[in-house]
Amino acid sequence: MSTQPFPDSPLSLWLETFGDYQPQPELKEHITVDVAVIGGGFTGVATAHELKKADPALNVALVEAKTVGYGASGRNGSFAMTVVGLGFGVTAMLRGKDYLQRAHRYMMQAVDGLEELIRTESLNCDMIRPGFLRAATTPAYIKRIQHDVKLMNDLGFDDIYWISQDEVRQKVNSDKYLGAMYEPRLLLINPAKLVRAERDLALRRGVQVYENTPVVTITSTPKFTITTPRGSITAEKVVFATNGYSHLFPQMKRKQIPAFTYMIATEQLSDEQLADIGWQNYEGVEDGRNLIHYYRLTPDNRIVLGGGPVGLTWGNSLYGDSDEAAWKHLEEHLMWLFPSLKKHVKITHRWGGPFSVTVNLSPALGYIGADKRAVYSVGCIGHGVSMSHRNGQALTDLILERESELLECPFVNPTVIPWPPEPLRMMTAGALRGYLQLEDWWYEREIS
Ligand SMILES: Cc1cc2nc3c(=O)[nH]c(=O)nc-3n(C[C@H](O)[C@H](O)[C@H](O)COP(=O)(O)OP(=O)(O)OC[C@H]3O[C@@H](n4cnc5c(N)ncnc54)[C@H](O)[C@@H]3O)c2cc1C
């Protein structure tokens, strides 16, 4: 593998405002460990600190190609939520109601477990629990979202309900809202602060962390030998926590592909601007599309908005983090939602990043083939903030080969449909994206 697949991308609001960050040193020697974790995002740091919690005697090393939080975990929309894949209705359609019910239970615990971790370990990450709105912006979306509410209520989840146009506008005042699904179970965090606070937790528990250390090759016999530009690791077991970058490893090549989502952040809104918009409770908002728009107000009153157009890259390329057309779309969407901001608010940050997509749009984690010494996690799509933490616990159970209720989750050890090689891969992903866009157009054709 080349050591140069990691572009220097535009920094997210979270990374750019993080302040002084002290990376851990690069690996420059040979070390021997029980478990090597590759990847310093939420999945990697959570697995590393959970492993040490479960067995403090384990010798665990975590290696990150750039700095902790470089990937999706330092760039995301900051929503830690219960949603899996493209939402409740789509998940039920693709995988069935039983799958949705089991997945939703896992995700409820993922959100609650993350909140407990943040509180118990005093992880400084600006966490709030403000409630989630899925806002309908056309009559067609009202039907779609109300269908999702009924679906979840019929499955026994009665904390998800429909609120009227008046009620949603009292929360966030956009005249585009026609009603919304409300779910109280949502955390908003500062993702760069969280992932780096978890790195520090891992360090406190005794994990060796190496940053600016891209893994170049991995061989597996008799033990794992992991090479990096200036060092190497011998490990009994390996965790691939490399998400949208996983296809760079031959062992993981067909399990997932990266797709790219884009975000913008405004300057701090003035009191007058806020007076127009309301949003006093800081709810997280998504719309009803397949290729959702997602947005929130930060503690210092900037709007952070992402979603809409999704980027794809050819083969192993990870150069999809910037897209002027996508950022323009997001600015226009922001002004469409809140016309009072037009011309008066500056966009201060524009960024993007890869998320991991499996062929059937479902998360997958488990053993790599028959070899119980190596585990992986991919396919959280745009909803991996809470999930990656619960997955970190499940990966811990898999590595320790211990039974747990977590392993009954349908994401664990599924049959993963392989992505085909190029050019079929691009054709398949493009067709899937085209279908999702077409359906969004159909639901939006009544937009004025
Ligand atoms: C712009 C954006 C917005 C999003 N918004 C949300 C949201 O609001 N809510 C939500 O739930 N989810 C969201 N997601 C998805 C969520 O961020 C991810 O699912 C989650 O962060 C995945 O964590 P991870 O640790 O698995 O992967 P990552 O954070 O991507 O970490 C993988 C790490 O592996 C490292 N790595 C890769 N290859 C190597 C190598 N060879 N050697 C060493 N290290 C390597 C990478 O540098 C990277 O740091 C968003 C994603 C993006 C991109």
The ligand as a MOL file (V3000), in Angstrom:
LIG
                    3D

  0  0  0     0  0            999 V3000
M  V30 BEGIN CTAB
M  V30 COUNTS 53 58 0 0 0
M  V30 BEGIN ATOM
M  V30 1 C -18.7260 14.8070 6.7410 0
M  V30 2 C -19.2980 13.6560 7.5400 0
M  V30 3 C -20.4270 13.8840 8.3500 0
M  V30 4 C -20.9280 12.8540 9.1220 0
M  V30 5 N -21.9350 13.1330 10.0140 0
M  V30 6 C -22.3470 12.1780 10.8950 0
M  V30 7 C -23.2810 12.4870 11.9220 0
M  V30 8 O -23.6870 13.6410 12.1170 0
M  V30 9 N -23.6900 11.4790 12.7350 0
M  V30 10 C -23.2230 10.2010 12.5940 0
M  V30 11 O -23.6480 9.3180 13.3570 0
M  V30 12 N -22.2820 9.8970 11.6710 0
M  V30 13 C -21.8200 10.8590 10.8240 0
M  V30 14 N -20.8570 10.5550 9.9150 0
M  V30 15 C -20.2550 9.2030 9.9430 0
M  V30 16 C -19.3310 9.0410 11.1500 0
M  V30 17 O -18.4900 10.1640 11.2650 0
M  V30 18 C -18.4900 7.7800 10.9560 0
M  V30 19 O -19.3500 6.6640 10.7960 0
M  V30 20 C -17.5780 7.5000 12.1560 0
M  V30 21 O -16.8400 8.6290 12.5240 0
M  V30 22 C -16.6480 6.3550 11.7790 0
M  V30 23 O -15.6200 6.2360 12.7350 0
M  V30 24 P -14.4080 5.2630 12.4240 0
M  V30 25 O -13.5060 5.3140 13.5570 0
M  V30 26 O -14.9740 3.9300 12.0480 0
M  V30 27 O -13.7500 5.8260 11.1030 0
M  V30 28 P -12.7930 7.1080 10.8680 0
M  V30 29 O -13.1070 8.2050 11.7890 0
M  V30 30 O -12.8690 7.3910 9.4100 0
M  V30 31 O -11.3710 6.5740 11.2600 0
M  V30 32 C -10.6100 5.7140 10.4570 0
M  V30 33 C -9.1680 6.0950 10.7100 0
M  V30 34 O -8.3210 5.0910 10.1360 0
M  V30 35 C -7.1420 5.7410 9.7400 0
M  V30 36 N -6.4450 4.8860 8.7910 0
M  V30 37 C -6.8820 4.4870 7.5820 0
M  V30 38 N -5.9700 3.7270 6.9670 0
M  V30 39 C -4.9240 3.6210 7.8120 0
M  V30 40 C -3.6540 2.9980 7.7390 0
M  V30 41 N -3.2620 2.3230 6.6650 0
M  V30 42 N -2.8050 3.0900 8.7940 0
M  V30 43 C -3.1810 3.7840 9.9140 0
M  V30 44 N -4.3640 4.4160 10.0120 0
M  V30 45 C -5.2240 4.3490 8.9910 0
M  V30 46 C -7.6450 7.0280 9.1130 0
M  V30 47 O -6.6240 8.0130 9.0140 0
M  V30 48 C -8.7670 7.4130 10.0550 0
M  V30 49 O -8.3630 8.3330 11.0550 0
M  V30 50 C -20.3370 11.5520 9.0720 0
M  V30 51 C -19.2570 11.3070 8.2310 0
M  V30 52 C -18.7270 12.3570 7.4770 0
M  V30 53 C -17.5410 12.0760 6.6060 0
M  V30 END ATOM
M  V30 BEGIN BOND
M  V30 1 1 1 2
M  V30 2 1 2 3
M  V30 3 2 2 52
M  V30 4 2 3 4
M  V30 5 1 4 5
M  V30 6 1 4 50
M  V30 7 2 5 6
M  V30 8 1 6 7
M  V30 9 1 6 13
M  V30 10 2 7 8
M  V30 11 1 7 9
M  V30 12 1 9 10
M  V30 13 2 10 11
M  V30 14 1 10 12
M  V30 15 2 12 13
M  V30 16 1 13 14
M  V30 17 1 14 15
M  V30 18 1 14 50
M  V30 19 1 15 16
M  V30 20 1 16 17
M  V30 21 1 16 18
M  V30 22 1 18 19
M  V30 23 1 18 20
M  V30 24 1 20 21
M  V30 25 1 20 22
M  V30 26 1 22 23
M  V30 27 1 23 24
M  V30 28 2 24 25
M  V30 29 1 24 26
M  V30 30 1 24 27
M  V30 31 1 27 28
M  V30 32 2 28 29
M  V30 33 1 28 30
M  V30 34 1 28 31
M  V30 35 1 31 32
M  V30 36 1 32 33
M  V30 37 1 33 34
M  V30 38 1 33 48
M  V30 39 1 34 35
M  V30 40 1 35 36
M  V30 41 1 35 46
M  V30 42 1 36 37
M  V30 43 1 36 45
M  V30 44 2 37 38
M  V30 45 1 38 39
M  V30 46 1 39 40
M  V30 47 2 39 45
M  V30 48 1 40 41
M  V30 49 2 40 42
M  V30 50 1 42 43
M  V30 51 2 43 44
M  V30 52 1 44 45
M  V30 53 1 46 47
M  V30 54 1 46 48
M  V30 55 1 48 49
M  V30 56 2 50 51
M  V30 57 1 51 52
M  V30 58 1 52 53
M  V30 END BOND
M  V30 END CTAB
M  END
